[in-house]
């Protein structure tokens, strides 16, 4: 399997993947919005939905509210009660012990308390494992708590079917006595900028509160919008607000001036239940779907191919930036950002074995078994990559002016590895009549047996040494290139019995470490060879990779049946507790983690854990 991963230049495998964005699913969704009119949930696009209901762990198939507390728990409110999700298991909170039933609103406050609004039993708060309930005996005028908010002073605002109640710092309840709202059904309530609370009544009026007192009231006539069903104060602009109707219209502007014109139309979606802002985009939860609106309001983008299609009430984002949605008829849906994206599927390429990849600026070079060289730039495959000239290392001019055609038409190359040196040049190793090519961005230089390489037309890898020379792993030995010329070949005449070279690296003091296909490791040092085999501690004499550790004076080995390393004296240490034996390659990232590519997936282990060689519990991508 071939994989490109953030922080690593080139990997080798059978298909090409790109790691999902660290920003999570919202970044993944935004990155592709300009390409398609609809945003389809598709594994190839980098994200996919999971629906939870009473068939796969959720105790119910309906949900009204969702929130995450600072411990990482997700809390789900449903008519059947309160449900906690710990990342693995959904657990229904025992209503017989807590008295919590028919949950319609949830809120996590600044003190990490969980507030639970019910349809018919008031509100409860969970604080450090203890529940406290508020009902009419505590001062509520209505037991149906539709929404909850908190201001910057720590006051908790309860939107009820009979006005607004406030839970003060001393946990006593007062009510807002303004005549316009004290008997009104309050549909929603939320905090905006400047410590202003915004609320919406059932009849479409919007009012504001500050420090527990109503500061403004706007009826539908003043707003010039009928049947407002959801609001969202703009978190970036004080006084501005988004309003959505029961139809398909969204309005935006200063609340105190009313609305002059429609901001966005989200047809075919209608009957908006809630509005949310994530990463400067407006998200809409409606009775018949979900969409997001670009920040200019001109491009509503519905999400399609979702398992959740009806009665979407609200949404939230967890700490990993996955998106969670709740439906009063279908349960809970999570949209997760896939860790890997199948680039071949995105680029509509035919399946192939990919041996290597390498990034250079905006380009991704892909070396394949049967398709030759593929170059991707800006999410598109290039049909050509012009060259000013192509010459051999000996100075012969080749009549070709395109890098892709050089490999795919002239050489019909099987490209085994692609790597970038410290000067930014790209080296292509292949089984072809042009076995080694150096590309500097404008010109290509070809190395063949006529230029000093072993006469096999088979080159597997190159390694840049500390003196600027390139060590080249060939069938026939290791060639050394310096200043554009082959200056040495280490092969059979030097004492290497098996010259099928699979890998090469630089050791200490300029030594050359040579890994063979069945004859162990040769260390070339000042014209002398040292031979390391199974007699010296290797588990196998087939050496697939030799890699210098970025921080330590050791050299990692991938053999045909093990992972091990050479210490500073070239002694062999085998990682006996690594959980898998059929591995292909190993990469060390800038977080000092080892990524091991194997026949059944990718293993990720901290380097220090590998070296300790005790209990190894890797993170595993199957």
C-alpha positions, 0 to 999 in steps of 0.5 A, a space after each residue: 500500500 502506498 500512502 502520503 502522510 503529513 510530515 513525511 515526504 514519500 512512502 510506498 504502497 499499492 494505492 495513494 492516500 492523503 491524510 485527512 485535514 487536522 482541522 477535522 471534518 469542517 475543513 474537509 467539507 470546506 476544501 471541496 465546496 467550490 468543486 461540486 454544487 452538492 456536498 456528498 458524504 463519500 469516503 473518497 471525499 474525506 468524510 462519512 456519516 454514521 447514524 446511531 439509533 436503537 439498532 446499534 447502541 443508542 437506547 432510542 431512535 429519537 433525539 432533541 438536543 446534544 452537547 459536549 462537556 469538558 470531560 469529553 462526554 457527549 450528552 443527548 437529550 431525548 423524549 426517553 430521557 438523558 443519554 451519555 456517550 463516552 466515545 464507545 458506549 451510549 448509556 441511558 441515565 436512570 430516570 428513576 434515580 434522577 427524575 429526568 425524563 423527556 429532555 428537550 434542551 441541554 447546555 454546558 455552562 462555564 462552570 462545567 455544569 450540565 443543564 438539562 431542560 425537560 418538556 414537563 419537569 422543569 430543569 435539572 443541573 448536574 454539578 460534580 456528580 450531584 443533581 439539583 432540580 428546579 420546578 414551580 416550587 423554585 420559581 419557574 412559571 412553566 415546567 417546559 424549558 425549551 432552550 438554555 443560555 448563559 451570560 458572561 456574568 454567570 446568569 443562566 437564562 431559561 427559555 420556557 413556554 411562559 417567559 424567561 426565567 433566570 437562575 442566579 449565582 446563588 441558585 435562586 430563580 427570578 423571572 423577566 417581568 417585561 410585559 411583552 414576553 412574560 406570558 410568551 412561549 420562548 422558542 430559543 435563547 442564546 448569547 451574542 457579542 457584548 454580553 447580550 442575550 437574544 431570544 425568539 418567541 413563538 410568534 416570531 418576535 425577537 428581544 434582547 436581554 442584558 444583566 437579567 433585564 430586557 433591553 429591546 423588543 422587535 415584533 414581526 412587523 418591525 422586522 419585516 419578516 413573518 414566521 421566524 423559526 430560528 435565530 443566531 446572533 453573529 458572533 463576530 458582529 455585535 447587533 447583527 443576527 441571522 434569522 431563518 423562517 419556516 420556509 426557505 429564507 434566511 435573513 441577516 443584518 442589524 436587528 435594530 433596523 429590521 431586514 431589508 432583503 433575503 440573505 440566502 434561500 436554501 430551497 429545497 430545504 425548509 422549516 429551519 429548526 436551528 442555525 449554527 456558525 462553524 469556521 465562518 460558515 452558517 450551518 442550517 438544520 431543517 426538517 428535511 435536511 442539512 446545508 451550509 451557507 458560504 459567508 457571502 450568503 450566495 451559495 447554500 450547499 446541501 449535504 446529500 447522501 446522508 442517512 439522516 434526512 428528516 426532523 434535524 433539530 440541532 448540531 454540535 462539534 466535538 473536540 476532534 471537530 467531528 459534527 454531530 446532528 440530532 433528529 427527533 425521528 431518526 436518532 443521532 448522526 456523526 459526520 467523521 473526517 476520514 483519516 485517509 482519502 483515496 486519491 486514485 478514486 478522486 482522480 478517477 485513475 485506474 487501479 495500479 500498484 504504486 511503489 513510491 510518492 514524493 512531494 515537491 511544492 504543489 506537485 505530487 509525483 507518483 511512481 507506479 508499476 504499470 502506469 509509469 509516472 503520474 504527476 498531480 498538481 492542484 488535485 488534477 493529473 498533469 498530462 505533460 511536464 515540459 523539459 528544456 533538455 534531456 541529456 545523459 550523464 555522459 553528455 548525450 542529448 535525448 530527443 524528448 522535452 516532457 518528463 512524463 513522456 520520458 518515462 511513460 512512452 520512451 522508457 515504459 518505466 516501472 518506477 521503484 522509488 522517487 526521492 528529493 535531495 537537499 538541493 530540491 532535485 527529484 531522483 527517479 529510480 526505475 526498472 527501464 532503459 533509463 534506470 536513474 533520472 535526476 530532475 532539477 525542475 527544468 532539465 533531466 539527466 539520465 544515468 545508465 550503464 553507459 554512464 557507469 551504473 551496473 549493467 542491469 537497468 534496475 535501480 531501486 533507491 538512492 540515498 544522499 550522503 553527507 558529502 553531497 554524493 548519491 549512493 544508488 542501490 542497483 542490481 549489480 551493486 551500489 553506485 556512487 555519484 558525485 558532481 553528476 558522474 558515477 565515481 565508484 561502484 561497490 559490487 562483486 569485485 569488492 566482495 559482495 556475494 549477492 549484488 541484488 541491492 534493495 536498500 542503501 544508507 549512510 552510516 557513521 563516518 561516511 560508511 555505506 550500509 548496503 541491504 541485500 536480497 538474501 545476503 544480509 548487510 554489507 558495511 563499506 568503510 574505507 574500501 573494506 567490507 564488513 558482513 552482517 547476517 543472521 549469524 550476527 543476530 539478524 532475523 532475516 538476510 533479506 533487508 528491505 529498508 535501512 533508515 537512519 534514526 533522526 535523533 539517535 545514533 542507530 539505523 532502523 532495519 526492516 527485514 522480510 520478517 522483523 524490525 530491528 536496528 543497528 546500534 552505533 557499533 553496528 550490533 543488531 537489536 531486534 524489536 521482539 515485541 512488535 506485533 507484526 512481521 510482514 512489513 515493507 517500510 518505516 518512517 519517522 515523523 517530526 513527533 518522533 513516531 515510527 510509521 510502519 507500513 505493512 501488508 495489513 495496514 499502518 502501525 504507529 509507535 513512539 520511537 522510544 517505545 520501540 527502543 524500550 522493546 517491552 510492551 508495544 501497543 501501536 495505533 493501527 490503521 487497518 
